[in-house]
Amino acid sequence: MTEVLQIVLYSLGSILLIVLIILGIKLIVTVDKINVTVDNINTKINSLNGFFQVIDFTSNKIATLSDKLVDNISSLIAKVFNRKKEEEDDYE
């Protein structure tokens, strides 16, 4: 009885070891495919970096220009309202 149990356990252990080896090999192959895909994606993203830098530079320049324009308009409006106050103060 003990010999039969040992044979069953050894055979199940061998089967389990073979299954784990097969799964390990499949996992290695899958990881290699994922690495190739990730490298491909990184290459494509790096090729777009120049395009995004141009867009970033342009948006920064437009923001600077609009800030200057808003500052000039607001200072012009402030001068107009200050003149009206000064004129009202002069009449009093």
C-alpha positions as CSV (number, residue, x, y, z in Angstrom):
1,M,0.0,0.0,0.0
2,T,2.8,2.4,0.9
3,E,4.6,1.6,-2.4
4,V,1.5,2.4,-4.4
5,L,1.1,5.8,-2.6
6,Q,4.7,6.7,-3.3
7,I,4.4,5.8,-7.0
8,V,1.2,8.0,-7.2
9,L,2.9,10.9,-5.4
10,Y,6.0,10.7,-7.6
11,S,4.0,10.5,-10.8
12,L,1.9,13.5,-9.7
13,G,5.0,15.5,-8.7
14,S,6.6,14.7,-12.1
15,I,3.5,15.8,-13.9
16,L,3.3,19.0,-11.9
17,L,7.0,19.7,-12.6
18,I,6.5,19.2,-16.3
19,V,3.4,21.5,-16.3
20,L,5.3,24.2,-14.4
21,I,8.2,24.0,-16.8
22,I,5.9,24.4,-19.8
23,L,4.1,27.4,-18.2
24,G,7.5,29.0,-17.4
25,I,8.6,28.6,-21.1
26,K,5.4,30.1,-22.3
27,L,5.7,33.0,-19.8
28,I,9.2,33.7,-21.1
29,V,8.0,33.8,-24.7
30,T,5.2,36.1,-23.7
31,V,7.5,38.5,-21.8
32,D,9.8,38.6,-24.9
33,K,6.9,39.6,-27.1
34,I,5.8,42.2,-24.7
35,N,9.3,43.7,-24.6
36,V,9.4,43.9,-28.4
37,T,6.0,45.7,-28.4
38,V,7.1,48.1,-25.6
39,D,10.3,48.9,-27.5
40,N,8.3,49.6,-30.7
41,I,6.0,51.9,-28.8
42,N,8.9,53.8,-27.2
43,T,10.5,54.3,-30.6
44,K,7.2,55.7,-32.0
45,I,6.8,58.0,-29.0
46,N,10.3,59.3,-29.2
47,S,9.8,60.1,-32.9
48,L,6.8,62.4,-31.8
49,N,8.8,64.3,-29.2
50,G,10.0,66.9,-31.7
51,F,6.4,67.6,-32.8
52,F,5.3,68.0,-29.2
53,Q,8.2,70.4,-28.4
54,V,7.2,72.6,-31.4
55,I,3.6,72.7,-30.1
56,D,4.8,73.5,-26.6
57,F,7.0,76.3,-27.8
58,T,4.2,77.8,-29.9
59,S,1.7,77.6,-27.1
60,N,4.2,79.3,-24.7
61,K,4.8,82.1,-27.2
62,I,1.1,82.6,-27.8
63,A,0.4,82.7,-24.0
64,T,3.2,85.3,-23.6
65,L,1.8,87.4,-26.4
66,S,-1.7,87.3,-25.0
67,D,-0.5,88.2,-21.5
68,K,1.2,91.3,-22.9
69,L,-1.8,92.2,-24.9
70,V,-4.1,91.9,-21.8
71,D,-1.7,93.9,-19.7
72,N,-1.6,96.7,-22.2
73,I,-5.4,96.8,-22.6
74,S,-5.9,96.8,-18.8
75,S,-3.4,99.6,-18.3
76,L,-5.1,101.6,-21.0
77,I,-8.5,101.1,-19.4
78,A,-7.0,102.0,-16.0
79,K,-5.6,105.3,-17.4
80,V,-9.0,106.2,-18.9
81,F,-10.8,105.7,-15.6
82,N,-8.1,107.5,-13.7
83,R,-8.4,110.6,-16.0
84,K,-12.1,110.7,-15.4
85,K,-11.5,110.6,-11.6
86,E,-8.9,113.4,-11.9
87,E,-11.3,115.5,-14.0
88,E,-14.1,115.0,-11.4
89,D,-11.7,115.9,-8.6
90,D,-10.6,119.1,-10.4
91,Y,-14.2,120.4,-10.7
92,E,-14.9,120.0,-7.1
